[in-house]
Amino acid sequence: VCIAAVFLLLPHRNVLSDGNGGRWDLLLTSIGISAMHMQLLQTDRVVIFDRTGFGLSNISLPAGKCGDPSLPAEDCSAHSVEYDVVSGSVRPLTVLTDTWCSSGAVMPDGTLTQ
């Protein structure tokens, strides 16, 4: 079972409070993958990576869009998603290689390098 939670600091929503007046809110109880890496982009979207090779995730890729060709053919589940902060929607992304032990950075022009 893949369970991940997305938390963002949102001052206008009151759920949990720290001692300094900030607030945390649970936006989604599951995004369909386990979050190994997360990166907030300048577009108010969060790219989230899981690792491949541990089996199916709980979110499917669009029909006919299987991911890593080294994985079993039946694994057409996503191992990465994009979370849209504004709409609250989750979109499955195709990962062509295993992101295990990888890292990433956002370049000055806003490009995510993973």
N, C-alpha and C positions, 0 to 999 in steps of 0.2 A: 504494500500500500504506500503510495507516494503522497505525502501530505506536506504542504509548505504554506506558510502564512506570509502575507505581504503587509508590512507595517510602514507607515509614513507619518512624519510629524505634521499634523494639521492643526493649527491653532484654533480653528473655528469649530472643531468637533470635540465633545467632552466624553471620554470614556475612562482612560487611565490618566493619572496625574503624577508628575514627579514633584520634587520639592521646589523646583524653580519656576513653576507655573506653566511648563510645556504640557502638551497633551499627546497621547498615543491612541490610535484607533485601529482596531482589527478591521481591515477592509474586505478581505476574502479569507475563508477558512481553508480553501484549497485552490491551487492554480494548476493542478494536474501533474506537476513534476516536483522533485525534491530540489530545492534551491542550493546549488553549490557555489555559484557566482551570481552576483547581481550588480548591475550598473545603471544608475539613473542618467538618462541622456538629456541634452538640452531641449528636446522635443516633448518633455514631460511624459516620457515613456521609460519603462524599466525593462532591460533585456536580462533574462534570467536563464542560466545554464544549469543543466543536470549533467550527469555523466551517462554515456551509453554503455551497453554491455551488461547491465544488471537486470535486463528484462524490460517488459512493457511499462510505459508510464500510464497515467490515467487521463491523457488527452491525446486524441488522434490527429495525425496529419491529414490534410485534405486528400480525398480519394486519388489514388495513383501517384502520390508524392512521398514515397518511402524514403527514409533517411540514409544512414550509413550503409553502404553496400556490403560491408563485412559482417553485418548483423543478419540474423535469420530473416528470411523474406517476410515472415508474418509480423515482424516488428515495424509496423507503420505508425508507431506512436511517436509523439514529439519528445525530444529531450532538451528542448529550449522553448521559451515562450517570450512574448512581448506583452507587458502589462501597460495599458494606457491609463495614466493617472487621472485624466479628465473624465473619460467615459466609464472607467472601471472595468473595461473589457480585457479579455485575455486572448491572444492570437498565437496559435502554435507556429513554431519556426523549425525549419529543417536544419539539422546539424549533420555535416558530412564526415566529421572525424570525432573521435572521443576527446572531450574537453577535460578529462581527468588530469589533475596536476597542472592545469594551464592557468594563465593569469591574463588580465586585460588592462587596457588603459584607454582613456579618451584623449584623442589628439587635439591640438589647439583649434582645429577647424571643426571639431565636434564628431569626427569619425571614431567609432569604437573599433579598436584593434584587440582581437582576442587571440 
